[in-house]
Amino acid sequence: MKVYLACRFEERKKLRPVRDALWELGHEVVSTWIDEVKRSEQMSEDVFYKKLALKDIAEIKSARLFVLDTLVPSERGGKEVEFGMALGQFQAKLLYIVGPIRNVFHHLCDRHFDSWDEFLNFMESA
């Protein structure tokens, strides 16, 4: 299954072992932002961020499962925008949350987990 993992950008390193575990289980993790590289000096910040946003949108659309990490809140809100996009594809996508339910829309998720370990245990047994 194609999986998109969303969390606060600064927390991306904690998702690398999760991504690797999902790959071991036979899933394809499409969240390339987890290994994001720096902007080249030749590219403006505006162009760089537009390219990143378009890439993330395409990856979210391609996924069958969207997993949102709410353990650490984000003041910028990018992961919540991603969740909203996934929610807009509600019938075509599974929505899981790892961490606390933080707003009314989070109640629409298909499954809720308290930790990434709990999520991975579920994925192993699914």
N, C-alpha and C positions, 0 to 999 in steps of 0.2 A: 504494500500500500504506500502511496505517496503521502508524506507527512511534512507539514510546515510547523516549525517550532518558533514561537514568538516570546520574546522577553525583552527586558530593558537592555539596550545595546551594551552597556558597561558590564552586564552579567553574562555576556555571550560565551565566555570561556567555561562556565559551569555547564553549558549545554553541549559542549563537545563530547564528553563521555556519554551523555544521553543519546546524542546522534549516533555515536559509535555502537552503543548497545542496540539501538533500533536497526542499524545496518546488519548487525550480527543476527538479528531476528528475521532478516529478509525484507525489511522495509527500506524504501528510498526516501531519504530526508532531502528535501529540495530547498531548505533554508540556507542559501549560500552566504547570507549576511553573517553567519556565525564565524566565517573565516574572512571577513571583509578586509580589503587592503586599503592602504592610504591613497588619497587623491594624488594624482600626478600633478606636478607643478604647472604643466601646460594646460590643465583643465580648470576652468573656473569652478568655484564652490557651487554656484547655482546649477551649472550643467551637471556636475558630479552628483548632487543630491537628486536632481530630476532623474538621472539614469538609475540611481539606486532605488528610488521610489517605483519607477516603472518595472524594474527587475523584480522587486518584491511583490508587486501586484501580480505579475505573471506567475511567479512561484506560488503565491497563495491560490490563485485560480486553478493551478495544475494539481493541487493537493486534494486528497480525499479526506484527510484528517488534519485539523488545525488544532494545535495545542498552545494555549496561552499560559504563561507563567505570571502569576499575580503576587508572588512571594515578596517582591520588592516593587513598590509603586514607582511609577515613572512620571516625572513632572512634565515631560515633553509630550507624552501621550501617543507616540507612534505605534506602540503595540496595541493600544485600544482602537486606533484607526484600522489596523490590520484585522483585529477581531471583528470590527464592524463590517469590513469587507467580506470576511468569511461568513458572518451572520447573514449577509445579503444573499448568500448561496446556500441558505439553511437546508434545503431539501437535498442538495447535492454534496453536502460535506458534513462530516462529524465534527463536533466542537467539544474539546475537552479543556478543562481548566485545572492547573496545578497551583494551589495556593488558595487564599481566601476569596470568597465571592465579594466583590467590591462595589458592584452597582446592579441595577435592575436587569440589565441586559445579560449579565453573567448567569442569571437564573435560567437562561435559555440554553445553556450548554447541555450536551448529552451525558457527560460524565464529569465528576469533580473529584480531584485527588488532593490530599493534604501535602504530599511531597512527590518529588521526582522518583524516589524509590518505589512508592506506592504505584505510581503510573507505570513504571517499568515492570513491576511484578504483575500488574494487570495485563500489560502487553505480552508478557511471556506466556501467560496462561490463556490468552485469547485465541 
